[in-house]
Amino acid sequence: MEKIYMDSGDKSPKKQSFFKKLLNDKGSMTALVVIAFVGIVGLMVFGLNQISFAADLTGQLPEKFTSKQGDENVMRLLGETRSGQDGVLPILGFYTDTDIPIFCIEYNVTYSVGKEYTPGEEIGDYGLIYLMSKIYPNVPFKDADGNELAENIQVWLTQSAIWSYLYETGDPKNSDFVTWNEKVKDVNRLYDSSANYVITADAGKSLYEQFGINTLIEKAKTMRNHVMLVSVSKKSENISVTNDNKFYQTDLISVTGSAGSTDITSFEGYSVNLSKVPEGTILVDESGNQYNDLENMSPTSKFFVRIPVDKVTDENKTLEISVSGKFKTYGANKYVSGEYQKVANVKLLNKNVNHPLTIQLDYTPEVPNTGMGVAQTIYFMGLILLLSGVGIVYANAKPKTDE
């Protein structure tokens, strides 16, 4: 069993004197304590029920909406390949009844207008989330001069990219896209229903190549099944006593947020909840300064847990702390309307990942947590008798006053 050590200026641990501690702490705590961090328990990946709130973002969908399609004369575009094949993948723009663009994620399934859509399951394909976070409407496509392309072009490029990604990653609801998958990658011109060309790629390039869609799809494939975790690291299982003998102190604790991919997720910081600890337990930084705002710890914050020595009793051998990592991330839900095709668009979320941490306090059996051993008791009784004797001598030696 580990023993308690005193913190000294040179950081070398020294055994604490029993009587020094007895006199300095006025007998409040004589027990030896050992701390053990019992596993890093219950790492949880984020889920829908852990979303704290959603921030505003272009294209964020409401709780429910009615589907509609854009003007067919304007929105309906077809592609032409570099080899001259035309009529490739006619695409119409679809919207909510408040004109937010929505994108279909099931090519094999029929889409219908005038239907009410509501959120379904959360999308767990982080490749799809990544792809949608990097294309229209969240990141509009632009020409060489930095001007955003027309909306109907944005819609054609975005919708074809989503279907292509889902087909190439084996999504069964997009298997029929096999008819178009290679052709859309070779499209270098788009034209409308009046056969007017609305955009032409640079010489020798396809639109996918010119606007980096091929690269985005390939990168999206590498990001599937990523999760977010919070891990708490520790140096050892020791606990020490501070130089003023007022606190037991753990080793330095740091929190590391693993976001899976910084392209769609960032670790924003964390909060600490001292859920089951003795009264007066605090967190301090590496310089010994107390943290007063445990709800908003920075991503790089490290801390010691300090427990008042006079508050540790047999009743609180197990201390519980909860660390909650804060992440900003893109996410998406599949919006559903009966048997019709599901639609989606990504949104920016703030999510929490909870991580419990347990500190176990074990008393050394041979040393009681209050009172003294036999030798100390004899010494203390002798001290009392000695003082009593001094009092008697003093009383007897005091001269009598005249009556």
N, C-alpha and C positions, 0 to 999 in steps of 0.2 A: 504494500500500500504506500502511495506517495505521501510525503510529509509536507507540511506548510513551510514555506521559506519566506524570509523577509526580503523586500526589494531594497537594494542599496544603490548608491550612486554609481558604482562600477559594474552594476548589473549582475554581479556574481552572487548566487543564492547562499544565504547563511541561515543556519538553524536559529529559530527564535528562542530566546531565553524564557523559561516558564515564569520566573519571578518578575522579569522585566515586563512581560505582557500582563501579569497579574496586577502589578503596581500601576502600569500605564493605563490599562483598560478598566481598572477598579474592579477586577474580578468578574467582568461581564461575560467574558468568553475565554475558556481555557481549553476548549476542544481542538483537536487537530482535524482538519478538513481536507478531503481530496475531491477534486473535480474530475469528472469524466464526461466527455462529450459522447453521448450514446448515439453513434451512427448519425448520418445526416438523413433524417427520416422523411419519407413521404414526398419526394420530389414530384411535383405535378406539372404536367404540361397544361397550357392554357386551354380553357373551354369557353363555350358561349356564356355560361353562367358566371364567368369571371370578368366579363367586360364591364368596366366601370362607367364609361361614357364614350360617346362618339363625337369627334370633332368635325367641324364643317369641312367639306372637301367637294371639289367639282365632281358632279355626277353621283353624289351620294343619294341612294334611293330612299324614299319615305317608307313608313310602316306598311302602307298599302297604296296601290295605284291601279288605274285602268289602262290597259294597253291600247296603243294606237300606232299607225304607221305614218311615215312622212309622205309628202307629195310625190306621187309616183313619177311624175314628169321630171322632177328635180333629183329625187333621191335614188332612183333606180339606175345603177351603173353596171356595166359589163366590162370585162377585160379582153385585151388582145395580146397574144404572146409574141415573143420575138420572132417566132417562125411564121407568124401571120394568121394563126388560128384565132378567130374572134368568137364573141358570145360566151366568154368564159365567166362562169359564176355570177349570174344576175343577183344583186344584193339591193334590198330596200332598207331604208333606215326605219328603226322602230323606236318608240318613245313612250314615256309615261304620259298621262293626261296633263302633266305640268311641264312637258317638253324636255324631260331629262332623257338622254340617250340610254337605251338598254341593249344588251347584247345576248344573243342566244347561245346556249352552251350544250344543246342537244340537236345536232344537225339532222338526225334521223327522225325527229319528232316534229309534228305539225305545230306551227305557231298561229295564234289567232288574235285578232284585235277585238277591242270592246270587252275584254275579260278582266276581272279583278284579280290582281296578284298580291300575295302576302309572303313574308319571309318564311322559308323552310329551313333545312339544315345548313349549318355553317360549312363552307367549302374548306376541305382539309388539304387540297392540292396546292401547295405553296408555289409550285411552278406556275400554275394558272394565275394565282394572286400576283406573283411577281410580274408576269407578262401584262396583265391588265393594269397594273400600277405604272407601267412604262409606256402605255399607248393611250390614245384618245379615249375619254376626254381629259384624263389626268395629266398626260404629257402629249399635247397635240403634235402631229407631224408638221414639220416646217420645210420650206424650200431653202435653197442655198443662200438666200438673202435674209433668212430668219423670219419670213412671213408664214403665218399658219395657212395650211392648205384649206380649200373649201370643205365645208362640212360633209358633203356627200362623198368626197374622196377619203376623208378621215374615217367615215363609217365603213366604206368598202375595205380599206386596209386593215382596220381593227377587227371587223367581224371575220374576215378570211383568216387573219392571223390566229384568232382564238380557235376556230374550227381546225385549222392545220395543226396547231399544238396538240389539241385534244385527240385528234386522229392519230398522230404520230406517237402519242404516249399510251395508245391502246384503249382509250375510253370507248366502251361498247355502244354508247348512244351517239357516237360520231363516226362509226365504221363506214357509213355510206359516203363519207367525204372522200373516199378513195378515188372517186371519179374526177375530182377537181384538185387534189392535193398537189400533184406535181405541176399542174397547169398554172395554178395561181402564183407559184413561185417564179414562173417564167413570164408573167404578164408585165409588159413594159408600157402599155397604154390603157387608159380607161375612157369609155365613151358613154354618153347618155342615150335615152330612148330615141332621140332624133339623130343618132349617129354622129353627134358632135363630140370630138375628142376634148376631154376636160383636163387631161394631164398626160404627158409623155416623159418617160424616164430619159436620163442622159444616154448618149450613144453607147450601145453595147451592154447596158445594164437593164436589169429588171427593176420594177418598183420595190420589190422586197429587198433587193441588194442596195438600192439607192437610199432607202430609209432604214436600213439596219434591222429589218424584221427577221431575216434568217438568223442573225446573231442573237437577237432577243429570244427567239424560240429555242435555240440551242442552249443558251444560258438557263432559260426557264426549266429545261429538262434536268439540269443538275441540281435544282433546288427543291425537288419533290421530297415530301415527308420530313422536312425540317421542323424542329420543335423549339420551344423556348424553355430554358431552365434557369434556375438560380442555384448556385452552389455556395456553401459557406466553408471557407478553409480555416484551418487552425494549425498552430505550430506543435502543440503538445497537449497533455492532459493535466498540466500543473495549474495550481492556483497559488498565489502569493499573498502576502499581507503588505499593505502600503506602509511607507515609512512612518506615517503618523499613527499606525496601528488601528485605524478606524474602519478600513475596508478589506475584505478579501477581493482579489482582482484576478480575472481570468487572463490567459494569454490574449494577444491581439487577434481580433476577428476581422476578416475582410469578406465582403460579399461580391461575388462575380456573376454578372448576368451574361448568359450565353444566348445570343439572339438568333442563332441559326444562320441568318444572313443579314448583314447591315444594309443590304439593298432595300429590304422591305421592313426591317425592324431595328429599333434602337433601344438600348437600355438607358432609361432616364433617371434612375435612382431607386431608392427603396425606403420603406418605413419599418420601424421596429416596434412591436407590441410586447411590453413586459407583462405577459398575461398572468403568470403565476410565480411571483417572486416576493421576497420579504419587503416590507415597507422601507423606503429609502434607497432601494436599488437604483443605480444610475448607469449611464453610459458616458465614457470619457474618450477623448481622442488621444493620440500618441503623446501629446504634451500634458495630458492630465486635465484638459479643459472639458467641462461638462457639456454634453449635447442637450440643448433645451427643446429642440424641435425634432422629435423622433419620427414625425410623419413625413419629413422631407429631407432625408439623408441623400447626399450627392452620390453619384455612381462610384466615386473614388474614395468615399469615406471609410475609414477603418475605426474600430472601437474596442475598448475593454469594457467588460461588465464588472461593476463594483457593487459588492454586497456588504452592507453594514455588519460589522462583526457582532454587534449587540442585538441584531435582529435574527440571527441564525439559531434555530432551535430544532429539537427532534421532530417538530411538526412540519418543517418545510425542507425536507431532504431533497425533494425534486423541484427544480426550478424550470419553468417553461417560458421560452421566448419565441415569438413568431416574427420571421422576416418576410416581408412582402415586396417582391421585386416589381418595379413599375416599367412597363414597356410601351413604346409607341410603335404601332404596327399597322400595316395594311391588312384588311380582312374582307370577306365577302360571304354573302348568303345566297343560296339558290332560291330565287323567288318562284313560287309555284301557283298554278291555276288549273286545278283538276288534272286532266290527262294531257294538257297542252305542254309545249316545250318550255323548259325552265330557262329563266333569264338571270343575268347578274350584272353587277358592276361593283368595283371595289370601293371601300371607304377606309378612312383613317380612324383607328381605334386606340384607346388607351386601355391596356389590360394589366391585370395584376397576377403574379404567380406567388402563391403562398408557400412558405418553407419553414416548418417547425424546427426548433432547436431545443434540445433538452440538456439541462445541466444537473448532474446527480451529485448530491452532497452526502458523503459517507463518513460517519464518525469512527475514529480509531477505538476499538472496543476497550482497550486497557486504560484509556484516559477518558473519564466522564466529562460530559459537556459542561457541567456546573460543579462547584465545590472543588475539593482537593483530594489527593491521594493520602494514604496513611502517614507517610513521612511528613508531608506538608501540614497535615492536620496536627500532628504532634508538635511540629515547629510552631504552628500558629497558636496552639494552646499554651505552649511554653512562653510565647511572647505575651499572651494575655496575662499569665501568672506573673511574669516579670513586671509588667506594667502595674498589675494590682499590688505587687510587693512594694514597688516604688511609691504607690499611693499610700499604702499603710505606713511606710517609713516616714513619708512626708507628713502624714496626719499626726504620728506620734512625736515627731520632732518639733511640731509647731508649738510655740510657747503659749501658755494659757493666758488669757486676758484677766485682768483684775476685775473681780466682781464688785 
